[in-house]
Amino acid sequence: MENVYISNQNELDRKIETIKRDGASKLHLVSDFDKTITRFRVNGKPVSPVIAILRDEGHLTEDYPGRAKELFATYHPFEIDKDMPWDKRKEKMLEWWSTHYIVLKECGLTKNDLESIIKSDSILFRDGYEELFKTLDNFNIPLTLVTANGLGGDVIKMILDRFEIKSDDIYLVANEIIWDEEGRFVDIKKPIIHVLNKDEVIIEDKRIFERIKDRNNIILLGDGEGDIGMVQNIEYNNIIKIGYLNEKEEELKDRFLEIFDVVITNDGSFEYINNLLKQIL
């Protein structure tokens, strides 16, 4: 299969056979959302994460795009600086997210803005998503979405509704915005989830814990090294880590192959994952 790279085929085969032997009742999926469930490119051009649509498509106040771009220019270099200590990078990401939430409040974010955002043509799921969600539903395999999305879980729920993904077996670990009675941004619940602290996220939702506590095999989907932390607080026996490498492919491929069992480049589809599930199930 094109654009699919395996770090250690023998080890991957061993994991697949073990998970297959244990069966669907012991399996669950853990996934990032932006640029993992959603595509990185639309019509050949990179698209922004959901929160950046506020900036790029003219939502909120006139000064918002400039303020958001300034924050990006200041903090994104820290996000991708492999030479900076991990703790320092995490500190900078928390500064970025915290400052951005202040800006969102000052620029008048409302729930109506979220309703507008989800209609954007920039939001597309990867090809093969229908088959993926149908398989999970048919075999009663839970999916936990762990996302640092700056607009919180509300917008993710709206996007899933837009794509007609309806399942009681999809669980969301995300930032939670506090709204007033008129639907205006008031505050963000702490702690804040950002792209590099998913290893600190504790799945406290009793409903999620009860659903996955006996499912000791995991398939993890992500698009960055911080996504490995999504399972930091989950007990498991076997895990297959699949990473979408969306940009700087030649520069980062070796690094991704150190982190993930499978690396998918060129904004690939869910074809490999769907075939993997067929093999296992």
C-alpha positions as CSV (number, residue, x, y, z in Angstrom):
1,M,0.0,0.0,0.0
2,E,1.4,3.4,-1.0
3,N,2.4,6.0,1.6
4,V,2.4,3.4,4.5
5,Y,5.6,2.7,6.4
6,I,6.1,0.0,9.1
7,S,8.6,0.4,11.8
8,N,9.0,-3.2,12.7
9,Q,6.9,-5.7,10.7
10,N,7.6,-8.7,12.9
11,E,6.5,-6.9,16.0
12,L,3.5,-5.5,14.3
13,D,2.5,-9.0,13.1
14,R,2.8,-10.2,16.7
15,K,0.5,-7.5,18.0
16,I,-2.0,-8.1,15.3
17,E,-2.2,-11.8,16.0
18,T,-2.5,-11.3,19.7
19,I,-5.3,-8.7,19.3
20,K,-7.0,-11.0,16.8
21,R,-6.9,-13.9,19.2
22,D,-8.3,-11.8,22.0
23,G,-11.2,-10.6,19.8
24,A,-13.4,-7.5,19.4
25,S,-14.5,-7.6,23.1
26,K,-11.0,-6.7,24.2
27,L,-10.3,-3.9,21.7
28,H,-10.9,-0.2,21.7
29,L,-9.7,2.8,19.7
30,V,-8.2,6.0,21.0
31,S,-7.8,8.9,18.5
32,D,-6.9,12.5,18.1
33,F,-9.4,14.6,16.0
34,D,-7.9,17.5,14.1
35,K,-5.8,16.3,11.1
36,T,-6.3,12.7,12.3
37,I,-10.0,12.1,11.8
38,T,-10.1,15.2,9.6
39,R,-8.0,15.7,6.5
40,F,-4.9,17.8,6.4
41,R,-5.4,19.0,2.8
42,V,-8.5,19.9,0.9
43,N,-8.2,20.4,-2.9
44,G,-4.4,20.0,-2.5
45,K,-4.0,22.8,0.0
46,P,-3.3,22.5,3.7
47,V,-6.4,23.4,5.8
48,S,-6.5,25.0,9.2
49,P,-7.5,23.1,12.3
50,V,-11.1,23.8,13.4
51,I,-10.2,26.8,15.6
52,A,-8.3,28.5,12.9
53,I,-11.4,28.7,10.7
54,L,-12.5,31.5,13.1
55,R,-9.5,33.4,11.9
56,D,-9.3,32.4,8.3
57,E,-13.0,32.8,7.4
58,G,-13.6,36.1,9.1
59,H,-15.5,35.2,12.3
60,L,-15.4,37.3,15.5
61,T,-14.1,40.9,15.8
62,E,-11.9,42.6,13.2
63,D,-8.9,42.4,15.4
64,Y,-9.2,38.7,16.1
65,P,-7.3,37.4,13.0
66,G,-4.3,39.5,13.7
67,R,-4.2,38.6,17.3
68,A,-4.5,34.9,16.6
69,K,-1.8,35.0,13.9
70,E,0.5,36.8,16.3
71,L,0.0,34.0,18.9
72,F,0.7,31.4,16.3
73,A,3.8,33.1,15.1
74,T,5.0,33.4,18.7
75,Y,4.2,29.9,20.0
76,H,4.1,27.4,17.1
77,P,8.0,27.4,16.8
78,F,8.1,26.1,20.4
79,E,5.6,23.4,19.5
80,I,7.9,21.9,16.8
81,D,11.3,22.7,18.3
82,K,12.7,19.3,18.9
83,D,15.8,20.8,20.6
84,M,13.8,22.5,23.4
85,P,13.3,20.4,26.6
86,W,9.9,18.7,26.6
87,D,8.7,20.4,29.8
88,K,9.6,23.8,28.4
89,R,7.6,23.1,25.2
90,K,4.6,22.1,27.3
91,E,4.9,25.2,29.4
92,K,4.8,27.3,26.2
93,M,1.8,25.4,24.8
94,L,-0.1,26.1,28.0
95,E,0.7,29.8,27.7
96,W,-0.5,29.8,24.1
97,W,-3.8,28.0,24.8
98,S,-4.5,30.1,28.0
99,T,-3.8,33.4,26.2
100,H,-5.9,32.4,23.2
101,Y,-8.9,31.7,25.4
102,I,-8.6,35.2,26.8
103,V,-8.5,36.5,23.3
104,L,-11.6,34.4,22.3
105,K,-13.5,35.9,25.2
106,E,-12.5,39.4,24.4
107,C,-13.4,38.9,20.8
108,G,-16.9,37.7,21.6
109,L,-17.0,34.0,20.8
110,T,-20.5,32.5,21.0
111,K,-22.1,29.1,20.3
112,N,-23.5,30.7,17.1
113,D,-19.9,31.0,15.8
114,L,-19.5,27.3,16.3
115,E,-22.6,26.6,14.3
116,S,-21.1,28.7,11.5
117,I,-17.7,27.1,11.6
118,I,-18.9,23.5,11.2
119,K,-20.4,24.5,7.8
120,S,-17.0,25.3,6.4
121,D,-15.8,23.4,3.3
122,S,-12.4,23.1,5.1
123,I,-13.7,20.4,7.4
124,L,-13.6,17.0,5.7
125,F,-13.1,13.6,7.2
126,R,-10.5,11.3,5.7
127,D,-11.7,9.0,2.9
128,G,-13.0,5.7,4.3
129,Y,-14.4,7.2,7.5
130,E,-17.9,5.8,6.8
131,E,-16.5,2.2,6.8
132,L,-14.4,2.9,9.9
133,F,-17.3,4.2,12.0
134,K,-19.6,1.5,10.7
135,T,-17.1,-1.3,11.6
136,L,-16.7,0.1,15.1
137,D,-20.5,0.3,15.5
138,N,-21.1,-3.2,14.1
139,F,-18.5,-4.8,16.5
140,N,-19.4,-2.7,19.5
141,I,-15.8,-1.3,19.7
142,P,-15.7,2.0,21.6
143,L,-13.8,5.0,20.3
144,T,-12.4,7.6,22.7
145,L,-11.5,10.9,21.0
146,V,-8.9,12.8,23.0
147,T,-8.5,16.3,21.5
148,A,-6.8,19.5,22.4
149,N,-9.2,21.4,20.1
150,G,-9.2,25.0,21.2
151,L,-13.0,25.3,20.8
152,G,-13.7,22.4,23.1
153,G,-15.9,19.4,22.9
154,D,-19.0,21.2,21.7
155,V,-17.7,21.9,18.2
156,I,-16.5,18.2,17.9
157,K,-20.0,17.0,18.7
158,M,-21.5,19.4,16.1
159,I,-19.0,18.1,13.4
160,L,-19.9,14.5,14.2
161,D,-23.5,15.4,13.8
162,R,-22.8,17.1,10.5
163,F,-21.2,13.9,9.2
164,E,-24.1,11.9,10.6
165,I,-21.8,10.0,13.0
166,K,-24.3,8.9,15.7
167,S,-23.1,6.4,18.3
168,D,-23.4,6.0,22.0
169,D,-20.0,4.3,21.9
170,I,-18.0,7.4,21.0
171,Y,-16.5,9.2,24.0
172,L,-14.9,12.6,24.1
173,V,-12.1,13.9,26.2
174,A,-11.8,17.6,25.4
175,N,-11.6,21.1,26.7
176,E,-14.9,22.4,28.0
177,I,-16.1,25.9,27.4
178,I,-18.4,27.5,29.9
179,W,-21.1,29.5,28.3
180,D,-23.6,32.0,29.7
181,E,-27.4,31.8,29.2
182,E,-27.1,33.7,25.9
183,G,-24.4,31.3,24.6
184,R,-21.5,33.7,25.1
185,F,-18.0,32.5,26.1
186,V,-17.4,32.9,29.8
187,D,-14.5,30.8,30.7
188,I,-12.7,27.5,30.1
189,K,-12.7,24.6,32.6
190,K,-9.3,23.6,34.0
191,P,-7.0,21.9,33.4
192,I,-6.6,23.0,29.8
193,I,-5.7,20.2,27.3
194,H,-3.2,21.3,24.7
195,V,-1.2,19.5,22.0
196,L,1.7,18.4,24.3
197,N,0.0,17.5,27.6
198,K,-2.2,14.6,26.6
199,D,0.0,12.4,28.7
200,E,-1.5,14.3,31.7
201,V,-5.1,13.8,30.7
202,I,-6.9,11.5,33.1
203,I,-10.0,9.9,31.9
204,E,-12.2,10.7,34.9
205,D,-15.5,10.3,33.1
206,K,-16.9,7.2,34.8
207,R,-18.9,6.2,31.7
208,I,-15.6,6.0,29.6
209,F,-13.7,4.2,32.4
210,E,-16.4,1.6,32.8
211,R,-16.6,1.0,29.0
212,I,-12.9,0.5,28.4
213,K,-11.5,-0.9,31.7
214,D,-11.6,-4.5,30.5
215,R,-10.4,-3.7,26.9
216,N,-6.7,-4.2,27.1
217,N,-5.9,-3.9,23.4
218,I,-5.7,-0.5,21.8
219,I,-5.4,0.9,18.3
220,L,-4.2,4.5,18.6
221,L,-4.5,7.2,15.9
222,G,-2.6,10.5,16.0
223,D,-0.7,13.0,13.9
224,G,1.9,14.2,16.4
225,E,4.3,12.8,19.0
226,G,2.2,14.3,21.8
227,D,-0.7,12.0,20.8
228,I,1.1,9.0,22.2
229,G,0.3,10.5,25.6
230,M,-3.4,9.9,25.1
231,V,-3.0,6.4,26.6
232,Q,-0.7,7.4,29.4
233,N,-3.4,6.8,32.0
234,I,-5.0,3.8,30.4
235,E,-3.9,0.2,31.3
236,Y,-3.3,-1.9,28.2
237,N,-1.6,-5.2,27.1
238,N,-1.1,-4.4,23.5
239,I,-1.1,-1.2,21.4
240,I,-0.8,-0.5,17.7
241,K,0.2,3.1,17.2
242,I,-0.7,4.6,13.8
243,G,0.6,8.1,13.0
244,Y,-0.5,10.4,10.2
245,L,2.6,12.4,9.1
246,N,1.0,15.4,7.4
247,E,3.9,17.7,6.7
248,K,7.7,17.8,6.5
249,E,7.5,14.1,5.6
250,E,11.2,13.5,4.7
251,E,12.4,15.4,7.7
252,L,10.1,13.8,10.2
253,K,9.5,10.3,8.9
254,D,12.4,8.6,10.8
255,R,11.3,10.3,14.0
256,F,7.7,9.2,13.5
257,L,8.9,5.6,12.8
258,E,10.6,5.6,16.2
259,I,7.2,6.6,17.9
260,F,4.6,4.9,15.8
261,D,4.2,1.3,14.6
262,V,2.7,2.5,11.3
263,V,3.2,5.8,9.6
264,I,0.9,7.1,6.9
265,T,2.1,10.0,4.8
266,N,0.6,12.2,2.0
267,D,-2.6,12.9,3.9
268,G,-3.6,9.2,3.5
269,S,-7.1,7.7,4.0
270,F,-8.4,5.2,6.5
271,E,-7.8,2.4,4.1
272,Y,-5.0,0.8,6.0
273,I,-6.9,1.1,9.3
274,N,-10.0,-0.4,7.7
275,N,-8.0,-3.3,6.3
276,L,-6.3,-3.8,9.7
277,L,-9.7,-4.0,11.4
278,K,-10.9,-6.6,8.8
279,Q,-7.8,-8.6,9.5
280,I,-8.3,-8.5,13.3
281,L,-12.0,-9.0,13.3
